[in-house]
Amino acid sequence: MAADRKRILSGLVKIAISAAILGWLFRKASQDNSFDELLSQSKQWPLLAAALGLGLFAILTTFFRWFMLVRILDLPFRLRDACRLGFIGYLFNFLTLGVVGGDALKAVFIAREQPGKQTEAVYSVIIDRVIGLYALCVMAALAFWLIEFPVLEGDAGRQLASLKAGGRTIFAISFGVGGFFLAMLVVPALTGAGMQRQLGRIPAVGPTLTRITAAAALYRRRAPIVLSLFLLSLGTHFCFSSCVYLIAVGLSHPHPAFDAHFAIVPIANVFGSLPLPGGLGGFEFALDWLYRSMGPATMAPSFGFVVALGYRLITLVIAGIGVVIYLGSRKDIGRLLDDNELPAEGQRSEVST
């Protein structure tokens, strides 16, 4: 009971944080008439429909990436099962009151469908999230090196200069982390039991690093496939960035350039990865701020928030597919929520991202 109350309290705090951020952004948008301008201008509905299709396609590529990570471990798994669990997990990312998150739910489901291979099944979810987040950071960092940003003066210029410097720092860090991760897939000593014990002694992050290291050991012999899935993930984030750009164009209002979105959207998605219900608030805040920093002078100050709401609507439509699938699987999910520990091998169902 105490654990349930703690989860519910944690969920309420997260919802309160998201609501506070969104409330502040709504107030700012109402002050500069962003919503009035949105309502008065014509919309390009085919482009908005294309944004929905592109967002759905990007989500499907993440399901395919996870499917491949399971299959290269020689575990029996069908693509339609990856999509089924993927959509349900995507839905549960929006739910935090006393229920497990989307990744944890996927881990429990696949573990119970793989008798005797629970550890390998759970590690596929961990590696899937690591690849996705790393590709996200690399996509944003590369943009800050390759894109020519507008020349701004005053406070806006200083903010943009700080943003560019931060992006290039992220690129250097991402390059180093990626090099080490690739070494883990090649050098056995970097993922062996001794290394796992050493990492496990690190305060706070030790258990997470141990799980990631053990997962990398499983994929050491399949390094070329893992690399190809990383490249697929770059394509996934290209689709997400293009999706947001299509929303901006479809709303028929001045907006940042197409190439700038390959810096804006990945950074906003990093904020959207914060432990809030579906990333609500974090993504919207980041997109609003980045649009203000990189948009043209003729753009309404809160147009980035309006675009973020359009993107959020697309994510909710996609989550609606998860609702339909959930209604057909609610008995099985109910049993998992009553007992959310993995069987036999004692692995926790919560997967650190």
VEXPADREN-686255 format. One line per field, with one value per residue (C-alpha): x negated, y negated, z; residue in three letters; residue number from 0. Coordinates in pm, whole numbers, plus 50000, padded with zeros to 5 digits. Example, Ala and Ser with C-alpha at 12.3 -4.5 7.8 and 13.67 -1.06 7.14 Angstrom:
2
xx = (48770	48633)
yy = (50450	50106)
zz = (50780	50714)
r = (ALA	SER)
k = (0	1)
//
This chain:
353
xx = (50000	49719	49555	49887	49933	49579	49640	49967	49807	49520	49768	49964	49644	49549	49894	49878	49541	49672	49989	49787	49561	49851	50053	49764	49721	50095	50092	49799	49964	50289	50097	49936	50249	50086	50413	50611	50366	50387	50766	50774	50524	50602	50465	50302	50482	50300	49969	50115	50242	49896	49747	49975	49872	49503	49532	49703	49436	49161	49324	49352	48979	48911	49124	48929	48599	48710	48834	48490	48315	48526	48487	48107	48103	48275	48592	48925	49101	49332	49338	49709	49633	49372	49633	49897	49671	49520	49856	49963	49631	49668	50011	49883	49612	49896	50014	49827	50072	49980	49898	49572	49433	49439	49089	49147	49476	49308	49031	49275	49488	49202	49030	49339	49368	49008	48985	48626	48509	48648	48314	48241	48594	48568	48224	48368	48589	48290	48072	48364	48402	48026	47998	48297	48176	47820	47937	48149	47847	47628	47896	47921	47546	47472	47725	47538	47220	47368	47654	47593	47799	47935	47722	47900	47810	47863	48002	48135	47788	47626	47886	47836	47457	47493	47727	47479	47191	47400	47495	47134	47042	47317	47171	46828	46978	47201	46905	46706	46996	47067	46703	46706	47034	46892	46584	46817	46955	46604	46385	46508	46332	46551	46869	46743	46846	46555	46655	47017	46915	46704	46983	47232	47036	47094	47347	47696	47626	47439	47734	47837	47483	47458	47779	47665	47325	47479	47715	47425	47251	47546	47521	47142	47153	47416	47241	47298	47674	47680	47496	47751	48033	47860	47860	48229	48284	48125	48383	48656	48555	48535	48902	48997	48823	48990	49325	49295	49185	49493	49713	49551	49596	49949	50050	49954	49744	49379	49156	48790	48622	48648	48286	48317	48579	48309	48162	48489	48692	48428	48348	48719	48754	48469	48675	48975	48786	48802	49003	49330	49659	49581	49320	49605	49470	49104	49139	49374	49149	48837	49004	49150	48811	48620	48872	48834	48454	48438	48758	48792	48879	49224	49319	49560	49361	49561	49599	49360	49604	49888	49682	49600	49971	50023	49750	49898	50234	50063	49905	50245	50399	50121	50176	50542	50431	50286	50625	50793	50528	50541	50917	50854	50575	50695	50728	50366	50247	50452	50269	49935	50033	50131	49792	49531	49225	49062	49090	48817	48503	48600	48532	48723	48983	48873	48633	48409	48392)
yy = (50000	49759	49827	49763	49434	49333	49406	49214	48917	48920	48924	48632	48428	48496	48397	48079	47987	48047	47846	47556	47540	47564	47306	47060	47117	47077	46746	46617	46726	46548	46227	46206	46313	46629	46822	46541	46536	46913	46906	46622	46768	47035	47385	47618	47932	48171	48072	48123	48465	48543	48445	48699	48970	48890	48893	49233	49367	49246	49426	49745	49736	49740	50053	50213	50124	50301	50599	50637	50608	50897	51110	51085	51253	51550	51502	51593	51261	51132	50782	50752	50831	50554	50313	50432	50392	50075	49899	50007	49888	49556	49515	49596	49330	49083	49263	49228	49271	49605	49782	49884	49680	49780	49931	50126	50262	50374	50540	50734	50842	50969	51134	51337	51435	51565	51844	51894	51585	51307	51132	51114	50990	50708	50606	50560	50282	50120	50121	49996	49691	49629	49635	49403	49145	49153	49099	48810	48641	48701	48559	48238	48202	48252	47983	47730	47800	47811	47558	47190	47006	46652	46360	46196	45901	45810	46062	46287	46306	46392	46659	46814	46808	46989	47239	47308	47351	47591	47791	47830	47940	48202	48321	48371	48559	48769	48858	48974	49173	49330	49430	49596	49774	49907	50024	50209	50400	50501	50538	50819	50675	50364	50565	50855	50946	50751	50431	50480	50514	50198	49997	50129	49958	49611	49425	49359	49460	49785	50025	49853	49867	50233	50319	50127	50298	50643	50566	50452	50783	50969	50768	50781	51036	50839	50501	50435	50482	50256	49990	50018	49974	49662	49525	49615	49413	49108	49150	49173	48839	48690	48786	48634	48307	48301	48371	48058	47853	47966	47856	47513	47476	47613	47345	47078	46856	46740	47007	47116	47264	47632	47712	47534	47790	48058	47874	47751	48073	48315	48075	48036	48415	48442	48218	48433	48735	48594	48811	48622	48774	48829	48553	48300	47954	48026	48059	47761	47536	47626	47584	47250	47122	47252	47103	46767	46791	46911	46790	46487	46145	46160	46474	46446	46493	46798	46966	47240	47331	47343	47578	47789	47826	47942	48202	48304	48360	48595	48793	48826	48956	49218	49301	49354	49659	49789	49737	49962	50232	50196	50254	50589	50679	50516	50845	50939	50587	50586	50895	50727	50416	50632	50806	50602	50812	51041	51412	51666	51456	51179	50886	50570	50460	50098	50017	49715	49491)
zz = (50000	50085	49749	49571	49754	49665	49296	49298	49477	49229	48941	49088	49127	48764	48641	48850	48695	48342	48416	48557	48251	48007	48201	48186	47811	47748	47937	47730	47405	47495	47570	47224	47031	46891	46914	46750	46459	46429	46406	46154	45908	45648	45703	45453	45555	45319	45482	45829	45722	45583	45920	46089	45844	45887	46266	46255	46018	46254	46546	46341	46267	46643	46672	46387	46559	46876	46672	46514	46852	46980	46670	46652	46995	46827	47030	46864	46807	46535	46389	46463	46830	46833	46696	46942	47244	47101	47068	47417	47559	47375	47534	47882	47852	47910	48224	48551	48839	48996	48669	48510	48222	47859	47849	48169	48038	47715	47917	48133	47838	47624	47920	47997	47633	47630	47895	48007	47815	48035	48083	47711	47642	47898	47773	47423	47564	47738	47426	47218	47442	47455	47075	47036	47288	47156	46799	46925	47085	46778	46546	46751	46793	46422	46337	46548	46353	46003	46000	45933	46191	46142	46261	46554	46770	47134	47385	47108	46953	47285	47356	47013	47057	47391	47228	46949	47194	47401	47092	46987	47338	47319	46988	47145	47441	47215	46994	47297	47443	47105	47064	47404	47326	46999	47191	47430	47133	47023	47337	47569	47877	47866	47921	48133	48486	48636	48458	48561	48927	48908	48747	49001	49279	49133	49352	49209	48848	48916	48870	48546	48404	48501	48310	48003	48011	48046	47758	47538	47607	47456	47135	47097	46816	46627	46624	46248	46289	46596	46396	46114	46367	46496	46140	46116	46433	46270	45994	46257	46407	46057	46018	46354	46263	45923	46090	46308	46006	45809	46100	46100	45723	45735	45986	45728	45955	45944	46099	46131	45823	45734	45827	46161	46263	46271	46570	46721	46726	46861	47147	47222	47219	47470	47700	47612	47746	48099	48342	48294	48170	47802	47827	47855	47926	47862	47485	47460	47667	47466	47126	47229	47346	47043	46799	46975	46943	46582	46417	46187	46329	46166	46360	46653	46978	47093	46755	46869	47145	46892	46672	46978	47050	46692	46734	47070	46901	46654	46941	47107	46783	46766	47134	47040	46839	47164	47331	47074	47118	47497	47503	47338	47586	47908	48101	48034	48116	48435	48555	48482	48677	48975	48970	48781	48859	48609	48675	48740	48697	48936	48707	48794	48542	48558	48279	48317	48011)
r = (MET	ALA	ALA	ASP	ARG	LYS	ARG	ILE	LEU	SER	GLY	LEU	VAL	LYS	ILE	ALA	ILE	SER	ALA	ALA	ILE	LEU	GLY	TRP	LEU	PHE	ARG	LYS	ALA	SER	GLN	ASP	ASN	SER	PHE	ASP	GLU	LEU	LEU	SER	GLN	SER	LYS	GLN	TRP	PRO	LEU	LEU	ALA	ALA	ALA	LEU	GLY	LEU	GLY	LEU	PHE	ALA	ILE	LEU	THR	THR	PHE	PHE	ARG	TRP	PHE	MET	LEU	VAL	ARG	ILE	LEU	ASP	LEU	PRO	PHE	ARG	LEU	ARG	ASP	ALA	CYS	ARG	LEU	GLY	PHE	ILE	GLY	TYR	LEU	PHE	ASN	PHE	LEU	THR	LEU	GLY	VAL	VAL	GLY	GLY	ASP	ALA	LEU	LYS	ALA	VAL	PHE	ILE	ALA	ARG	GLU	GLN	PRO	GLY	LYS	GLN	THR	GLU	ALA	VAL	TYR	SER	VAL	ILE	ILE	ASP	ARG	VAL	ILE	GLY	LEU	TYR	ALA	LEU	CYS	VAL	MET	ALA	ALA	LEU	ALA	PHE	TRP	LEU	ILE	GLU	PHE	PRO	VAL	LEU	GLU	GLY	ASP	ALA	GLY	ARG	GLN	LEU	ALA	SER	LEU	LYS	ALA	GLY	GLY	ARG	THR	ILE	PHE	ALA	ILE	SER	PHE	GLY	VAL	GLY	GLY	PHE	PHE	LEU	ALA	MET	LEU	VAL	VAL	PRO	ALA	LEU	THR	GLY	ALA	GLY	MET	GLN	ARG	GLN	LEU	GLY	ARG	ILE	PRO	ALA	VAL	GLY	PRO	THR	LEU	THR	ARG	ILE	THR	ALA	ALA	ALA	ALA	LEU	TYR	ARG	ARG	ARG	ALA	PRO	ILE	VAL	LEU	SER	LEU	PHE	LEU	LEU	SER	LEU	GLY	THR	HIS	PHE	CYS	PHE	SER	SER	CYS	VAL	TYR	LEU	ILE	ALA	VAL	GLY	LEU	SER	HIS	PRO	HIS	PRO	ALA	PHE	ASP	ALA	HIS	PHE	ALA	ILE	VAL	PRO	ILE	ALA	ASN	VAL	PHE	GLY	SER	LEU	PRO	LEU	PRO	GLY	GLY	LEU	GLY	GLY	PHE	GLU	PHE	ALA	LEU	ASP	TRP	LEU	TYR	ARG	SER	MET	GLY	PRO	ALA	THR	MET	ALA	PRO	SER	PHE	GLY	PHE	VAL	VAL	ALA	LEU	GLY	TYR	ARG	LEU	ILE	THR	LEU	VAL	ILE	ALA	GLY	ILE	GLY	VAL	VAL	ILE	TYR	LEU	GLY	SER	ARG	LYS	ASP	ILE	GLY	ARG	LEU	LEU	ASP	ASP	ASN	GLU	LEU	PRO	ALA	GLU	GLY	GLN	ARG	SER	GLU	VAL	SER	THR)
k = (0	1	2	3	4	5	6	7	8	9	10	11	12	13	14	15	16	17	18	19	20	21	22	23	24	25	26	27	28	29	30	31	32	33	34	35	36	37	38	39	40	41	42	43	44	45	46	47	48	49	50	51	52	53	54	55	56	57	58	59	60	61	62	63	64	65	66	67	68	69	70	71	72	73	74	75	76	77	78	79	80	81	82	83	84	85	86	87	88	89	90	91	92	93	94	95	96	97	98	99	100	101	102	103	104	105	106	107	108	109	110	111	112	113	114	115	116	117	118	119	120	121	122	123	124	125	126	127	128	129	130	131	132	133	134	135	136	137	138	139	140	141	142	143	144	145	146	147	148	149	150	151	152	153	154	155	156	157	158	159	160	161	162	163	164	165	166	167	168	169	170	171	172	173	174	175	176	177	178	179	180	181	182	183	184	185	186	187	188	189	190	191	192	193	194	195	196	197	198	199	200	201	202	203	204	205	206	207	208	209	210	211	212	213	214	215	216	217	218	219	220	221	222	223	224	225	226	227	228	229	230	231	232	233	234	235	236	237	238	239	240	241	242	243	244	245	246	247	248	249	250	251	252	253	254	255	256	257	258	259	260	261	262	263	264	265	266	267	268	269	270	271	272	273	274	275	276	277	278	279	280	281	282	283	284	285	286	287	288	289	290	291	292	293	294	295	296	297	298	299	300	301	302	303	304	305	306	307	308	309	310	311	312	313	314	315	316	317	318	319	320	321	322	323	324	325	326	327	328	329	330	331	332	333	334	335	336	337	338	339	340	341	342	343	344	345	346	347	348	349	350	351	352)
//
